[in-house]
Amino acid sequence: MVDAKQKSQMAEKKGFIAALDQSGGSTPGALRLYGIADSGYSGDEEMFRLMHEMRVRIMTAPSFSGDKVIGAILFEKTMDGEAQGKPVPAYLWEDRGVVPFLKVDKGLAAEENGVQLMKPMPDLDALLARAVKKGIFGTKMRSVIASADKTGIAAIVKQQFEIGRQILAHGLIPIIEPEVSIKSPTKQEAEAILRDEITKELDALPEGTQVMLKLTIPTVADFYAPLIAHKAVIRVVALSGGYSRADACEKLSHNHGMIASFSRALTEDLRVTMSDAEFDASLAATIDQIYAGSVNKA
């Protein structure tokens, strides 16, 4: 059963979603950016422990609260961990006023027809049942579009919505994320195909069913306005996609109704060597910048 208060916050409250969901493949790079070299740990277990410590430091910092951060996307191991003696999802919502989401995809398949579909998720139902018990509100799953191939983009959207319906059946809200690569030479054309394919799927959802969308900031400002206005969409959020935080926030400010859901752009200035006061000051400045791009539109 979807929590009405959390759903209202996701639909209406000003702010943005923090993406704290780096998984196995992206964790080493995130730790290097934080100031922990590959030689600073041995094996996956220690790597994930250090990553969890970084995330807990972010979540427990005074500046990280539901005043501006309305949601947070978690990696599975983060969902299973604790912050200040409480399960992370409960800590986020009860202590911080931040709605918890869970990243559920298992990575990307090899590119075919200009896209990378998601790898199979045979244990998804069990994971979703566990997420519900832990107080998770919704999920996120990512696939990638490299070129404006209609067959490939149709396949990617179909897969996203098929799994989205599986997630909805558990009483969770899916964030549908078909990312268009910012490096694509046909980015604008891909976005046009993507918008049409998403609209078809949204129109086909049962009456009253709603999802969220996570999309690359479009080449043409407000291009996704029809999706933002669609009755089956709770919120459209933007990924930073490799843009610097400054560039991502500037581009986002031209897209009305679209808020941020940034990962690397959220953490790029944080360092393990910072004092707690320095860490929070840096995080606060970042949160203010991303909040401004999400709320103050050009």
N, C-alpha and C positions, 0 to 999 in steps of 0.2 A: 504494500500500500504506500503510495507516494505521500510524503509528509507535506501537508498543505502549507505550513509556514515556510519550509525550505523552498517549495515550488514558487511561492509568492516572492521570496527573496531573489530567486534566480530569474524570474520574469520581470521584476519591477525595480529592484534596488539599484542605485547607482554604484558603480565599482567595476571590478574585473576579477577574473579567475586566475589564480596562480597555478602553474603547471609544475608540480613537484614529482614528475613521473618518469624521470630517466630510468631506463631499464638496463639490462646487462650490456648491450652494445654501446650505449651512450654514456654509461657511468664513468669509465676511465677519463674521457674527455672532460666531463663535468668536474671530476676531482682535480684534474690538472689545472683547469681554470680557477678552481678554488685555492690552488697552491699546494696540492698533494700530488707528488710525482708518482709514476708507476712503481718506482722502487720503494715507495713509502708504505707498501702493504704487500702481503703475500696471499694470493688466492682469492677466489670470489667471496668467501665468507667475510674476510677482513675488509674487502673492498665495499661490500654492501653495508657493513657495520659503520664504516667511515661515512658513507653516503647518508645513512640513516641519522648519524650524529649531525651532519650538516643540515639535513631537513628539519630535525628537531630544533636546531639552533634558530632556523628561520621561523618556524611555527611558534616558538616560545618568545621570540623577540617582541618587545612592547609595541612596535609599529605594525606588527602583523595581526590585524584584527578585522572583523566584519564591517568596520566603518568604511573601509575602502576595498578590502579583499573579500569578495562575497562568496567565493568558492575556491576549492583547492583540489587538484587532480593528483591522486596518489599512485605510486607503484605498489604492486601486491605486497612486497615485503614491508613497505611503509605502513600499509593498512594493518598488517599483522603486528606491527611494533607498538611501542608505547611512547608517550610524551608526558613527562611529569607524573608518572605512575598511573596514567590512564590510557586505554586503547586510543590510538591516534584519531580515528573518526569521532569518537566521543569527545576527546579533548578539543578538536577543532570546532565542533558545533556547540558544545556546552560551555567551554571556557573562552572561545574566541569568536563565536558567532559566524563561523565559516562553514559553508556547506561542503561535505566531503564527496568526492567522486573517485572512481577507480579506473585506471587504465587496464583494459582486458585483452588487448590484442597481443599476439605472440611474435610480432615482427612481420617483415615484408617478404613476399615471394619474389622470384626473379622477374625482371621486367618482360612484359609481353603486351603487344599492341599499345606500346607507349605508356603503360601503367604498371604499377606494382600492387597487386592485390594483397590482402592479408593472408598470412599462413593459416592453415586449419587450426581450430580451437576445440579439440575433442572434449576437453574438460570444462567447457564454458559454463554449463548448467550448474555444476558443483561449485565453481568459483562464484557465480552469481548468487547462489543460495547462501554461501558463506558471507558474501558482501552484505546481503540483506540483514543477516543476523548481527553484523558489526555496525549497522546503522549508516551504510553508504546510501546516498541519494540517487546517484547516477553513475554512468560509465563513459569511457572514452575509448575510441579505437581509430587507428590511423592507417590510411593507405595513400599512395602517392601517384600523381599524374605528371608525366614528363613531357607529353606532347598532346596536341589536339587530335587525338584519334577517337572517332565517335564510338567505334566498337569497344575499345578499351575503357573509355570513360563510362559508357553504359554499363559495362560489366562491374566496374568499381562501385558505382552507385547502387546497382542491384545487390551486390554483396553486402554493402554497408547497411542497407535497409532490411535485408533478410535477417542479418544478425541483430539489427536494431529491434525487429519484432520479437526475436527470442528474448532479448533483454527486457523489453516492455512486459512480456509475459511474467516476469519475476517481480513486477512492480517497481522497476528501476527506470530512470530516464536516460536514454542513450544520447551521447554526443556523437553525431555522425561527422567523421573527419576525413573527407577526401581532399588531401592537400595538393594544390597545384604548385609545382616547384617554381620558385622565383627565378631559377636559371633557365626555365623552358623558353626556347626561341618562339614558341607559339602560345605563350601564356594567355594573352587576351582571347584568342580563339578557343583555347581549352576552357576558359571560364564561361564563355557563351554556351558551349555544349554542356558543361557541368550544370549551369543554372537550369537549363531546360530539363535535363535528366532528373535533377533533384525535385523540380516542380512536379513532374509526372509522379514520382514516388510519394511526395507529400499529398498530392490530390487523391492518391489511391489508399491512403491510411483511413481506417475506420473513423467515423464521426467521434470527435472528442479526444482522439489520440494525439499526443504531442511529443515532439522530440526537440533536441537542440542541434545546432550545426556549428562546426568549427572549420573555418575556411581561411585560405590565404587572402591577405588584403588584396582586393581586386585592382587591376590596372586602371580601370575607369572608376572614379569615385562614385559611391552609392549604387554600383552595379547590382549588388545583392539586395537592394531595397525591396523588391517583390518577395524575396524569401523572408526577410525580416518581418514583413507585414502578413505573411501567410498564417492562417488560423491554426495550422498544425505545428507551428514553430514557437517554442517558448522564448528562445534567445539565439542570436547568432553571435558567435565569438570568433576572434581573429587569432591566428598563430603568427609568430614573428618570422618564421620561415627562413632564418639566416640573415635577415636585416639586422643592423645594429639597433639597439633600443631607441636611440634618437630618431633614426629613419622610420622604424616601425610605428612609433608613437605619432610622428608627423603624418605619415600616410593614414593611420587609423583615424586621426582627427578630422579627415575629410569624408568619413563614412558614417553617416548618421544612423544611430541605433545599433551599431556594432561595437562590442567591447573587447578588451584584450583577454587572451589566455596564453600568456607568454611563459616560456621555460628558460632558455639560456639568457634571453634578454632581461629576465628578472634577477638572475644570479651573477651576471657578468662582472660586477664590481665587488663581490664579496670574497674575502680571503680568510683562510684559516688562522692567519697570524694576527688578525684584528682583535683588539680588546672588545668586550661585549658592547661597550659604549660606541666604539667606532663602527662595529658591525651593524648595530641598530641604526646609527645615523646614516650609514650608507644605504641600508635597506629602506629606511624611511624616505630618503630622497628618490630612490628608484620607484617605490610604491606611489609617491606623489606624481612622478612623471607619467607612469603608466595609467594611473587614475585620470590624470588630466587628458591624456589621449583618448581615453574611453568615454569621458563625460563631457569635456569641453570641445564642442565640434566647430569646425571652421565654417 
